[in-house]
Amino acid sequence: MAAPTAPHAAPSPVAPSLPPMAPLADPAAVLAALEALTAGAVVATDADETLWAGDVGDEIVRLASEGGGPFARGDADFAWYSKEMAEGDYANACRFAARLLAQVDAEAVRTAVSPTLAAIAVRGWLVDALLRAMDRGVQLVIVSASPLPVVRWTADLHGLHAAAVIGIEARANEVQEPAPVGFGKVEAWQRLGLAQPQVALGDSRWDGPLLQMAQAGFLLQKASKDVFSL
C-alpha cells in the first residue's frame, strides 16, 4: 500500500487564528438547554472527547502502525502522529488519518477496529440527553475532525444515529476541502446548507468556530476527564 507516510504529509492550509477559549460550561446548563429544544431544532456536536472519551482517528493510525486489518506494520508512524496531534500541526495530523484510511478497504478496517470503538466510554449524561432530544424530533449533526467513516461507525455502535455526520473525507491521497477542522467545521456545515444550530457542543479550541456559529455554544470538559454524574 502506498501509505501517506509522515515525512511526506503536506502541511495543512493556513487558517485564521482560532477564537479564544470560552469558559467550561456547567453540565446542568447544557442539560437544561438540550431539554428545552423542541422538534426541528438542530444540535451540532463535536465527537472526540465531546461525545466519547478518546479520539477515534487515533485508532486508524494505531492500526496502521501495528499492521492490523488491511495494513502492513509500519504503514504509519504513530509516535509522529501523536506528537503532531499534541504539539505540532494538529490539522495536518487529522488529515493524515483520513488519507491513511482512504488507501485501504474501509470495511476491512471497520472489522478490525469495531471492538475498540464499541468499548470507548461515552459521556453518558450527554448521550442520554441527546437521545431524549432526538426522540422529540431534534436533529443531531456530528461534526468531527476524525475520518468520516470511523466517526459514523462509532456513533452507530453507541446508538447515536445522527441526522448527518460531517468528518474528514479523502479519496486516494487527497482530502476533500474544506476539512472540518477549526473554521473548516463551519465551512463544511455551510457547504451542506444546514440551518444554524440552536445548540453546539465541543471540548477544545478547535471547536470554537462551531460554538460561535450556534445560538448557544457550550465548551465541555474533555470526556476522559468528566466526573459529572446525574
C-alpha positions in Angstrom: 0.0 0.0 0.0 1.3 3.4 -0.9 0.6 4.9 2.5 0.9 8.7 3.1 3.9 8.3 5.4 4.7 11.1 7.9 7.7 12.7 6.3 5.7 13.4 3.1 2.5 14.7 4.8 1.7 18.1 3.4 1.2 20.9 5.9 -2.4 21.9 6.5 -3.8 25.0 4.8 -3.3 28.3 6.6 -6.4 29.3 8.5 -7.4 32.3 10.6 -6.5 32.3 14.3 -9.0 30.4 16.4 -11.2 32.4 18.8 -10.2 32.4 22.5 -11.3 29.5 24.6 -14.7 30.0 26.2 -15.2 29.1 29.9 -16.2 25.5 30.6 -19.9 25.1 30.7 -21.8 23.8 33.7 -23.2 20.4 32.7 -26.5 21.4 34.3 -26.8 24.3 31.9 -26.1 22.1 29.0 -28.8 19.7 30.1 -31.3 22.5 30.5 -30.5 23.8 27.0 -31.0 20.4 25.5 -34.2 19.6 27.4 -35.6 22.9 26.2 -35.2 22.0 22.5 -38.3 21.0 20.5 -38.9 19.2 17.3 -37.0 20.6 14.3 -34.2 22.2 16.4 -30.6 21.3 15.5 -27.7 20.3 17.7 -24.2 20.4 16.3 -21.7 18.4 18.3 -18.0 17.5 18.1 -17.3 13.8 18.6 -13.9 13.0 20.0 -13.7 13.9 23.7 -17.2 15.5 23.5 -19.4 12.5 22.9 -16.9 9.9 23.9 -13.6 9.6 25.8 -11.0 9.3 23.1 -10.1 10.2 19.5 -11.3 7.6 17.0 -8.9 8.9 14.3 -6.1 7.7 16.6 -7.4 4.1 16.2 -6.9 4.2 12.4 -3.3 5.4 12.7 -2.6 3.0 15.6 -3.9 0.1 13.4 -1.7 1.1 10.5 1.3 1.4 12.8 0.8 -2.0 14.2 -0.1 -3.7 11.0 -3.7 -4.6 11.9 -6.5 -5.2 9.5 -5.6 -4.4 5.9 -2.4 -2.5 6.9 1.2 -3.7 6.9 3.2 -3.0 10.1 4.8 0.4 9.7 2.3 1.9 7.3 2.1 4.8 9.7 4.3 6.2 12.4 2.0 6.5 15.5 4.7 8.3 17.5 5.0 11.0 14.9 1.2 11.3 14.6 0.7 11.6 18.4 3.3 14.3 18.7 1.7 16.3 15.8 -1.7 16.0 17.4 -0.5 17.2 20.8 2.0 19.9 19.9 2.5 20.1 16.2 0.3 20.6 13.1 -2.9 19.2 14.5 -5.0 19.9 11.4 -2.4 18.1 9.2 -2.4 15.1 11.5 -6.2 14.9 11.3 -6.0 14.9 7.5 -3.3 12.3 7.6 -5.6 9.8 9.4 -8.3 10.4 6.8 -5.8 9.9 3.9 -4.5 6.7 5.6 -8.0 5.2 5.8 -8.7 6.1 2.2 -5.8 4.0 1.0 -7.3 0.7 2.0 -10.5 -1.3 2.2 -12.7 0.6 4.7 -14.8 -2.5 5.6 -11.6 -4.4 6.5 -10.7 -1.5 8.8 -14.2 -1.5 10.3 -14.0 -5.1 11.1 -10.6 -4.6 12.8 -11.4 -1.6 14.9 -15.1 -2.1 15.8 -14.3 -3.9 19.1 -12.2 -1.0 20.1 -14.8 1.6 19.0 -17.5 -0.3 20.8 -15.5 -0.2 24.0 -15.0 3.5 24.0 -16.6 5.1 27.0 -19.3 7.6 26.1 -20.2 10.7 28.1 -23.3 9.1 29.5 -25.2 12.1 30.8 -24.8 13.9 27.5 -25.5 11.0 25.2 -28.7 10.2 27.2 -29.9 13.8 26.9 -29.2 13.8 23.1 -31.1 10.6 22.7 -34.1 12.1 24.5 -33.9 15.2 22.3 -33.8 13.0 19.2 -36.9 11.2 20.4 -38.6 14.6 20.5 -37.6 15.3 16.9 -34.4 17.3 17.5 -31.9 16.8 14.7 -28.4 15.8 15.8 -25.4 16.6 13.5 -22.0 15.3 14.4 -19.1 17.5 13.2 -15.7 15.9 13.7 -12.1 16.3 12.6 -11.7 12.5 12.5 -12.1 10.5 9.3 -15.8 10.4 8.4 -16.2 6.6 8.2 -14.8 5.9 11.7 -17.0 8.6 13.2 -20.1 7.1 11.7 -19.0 3.6 12.8 -18.5 4.8 16.4 -21.7 6.8 16.6 -23.8 3.9 15.2 -22.1 1.4 17.7 -23.3 3.6 20.5 -26.8 4.2 19.2 -26.3 7.8 18.1 -28.0 7.7 14.7 -27.5 11.3 13.8 -29.3 13.1 11.0 -25.9 13.9 9.5 -22.3 13.2 10.2 -19.5 15.5 9.0 -16.0 14.3 9.1 -12.8 14.4 7.0 -13.2 12.7 3.7 -10.4 11.6 1.4 -10.1 9.8 -1.9 -6.8 8.1 -2.6 -4.3 10.6 -1.1 -6.4 13.8 -1.5 -8.5 15.3 1.3 -11.8 16.9 0.3 -11.8 20.5 1.4 -13.0 22.2 3.5 -11.9 19.6 6.0 -13.9 20.1 9.2 -11.1 21.3 11.5 -11.4 24.6 13.3 -13.1 27.1 10.9 -13.4 24.2 8.5 -16.2 22.9 10.7 -18.3 26.0 9.9 -17.3 26.0 6.3 -18.3 22.3 5.9 -21.6 22.9 7.7 -22.4 25.9 5.4 -21.4 24.0 2.3 -24.1 21.4 3.1 -26.7 24.2 3.5 -27.6 23.2 7.1 -29.6 25.5 9.3 -28.0 27.4 12.2 -27.9 25.1 15.2 -29.7 26.1 18.3 -27.0 24.4 20.4 -23.4 23.4 19.7 -21.1 21.3 21.8 -17.3 20.9 21.8 -14.3 20.3 24.0 -11.4 22.2 22.6 -10.2 25.4 20.9 -10.7 23.7 17.6 -14.4 23.7 18.2 -14.5 27.4 18.9 -15.8 28.5 15.5 -18.5 25.8 15.7 -19.6 27.0 19.1 -19.7 30.6 17.9 -21.9 29.7 15.0 -24.7 28.4 17.2 -27.3 30.3 19.1 -25.8 28.8 22.2 -22.4 27.2 22.3 -21.1 25.1 25.2 -17.4 24.2 25.8 -17.3 20.9 27.8 -14.6 19.4 29.9 -12.9 16.6 27.9 -15.0 13.5 28.2 -12.0 11.5 29.5 -11.8 13.9 32.5 -15.5 14.3 33.1 -16.5 13.3 36.6 -20.1 14.8 36.5 -22.8 12.3 37.2 -26.6 12.7 37.5 
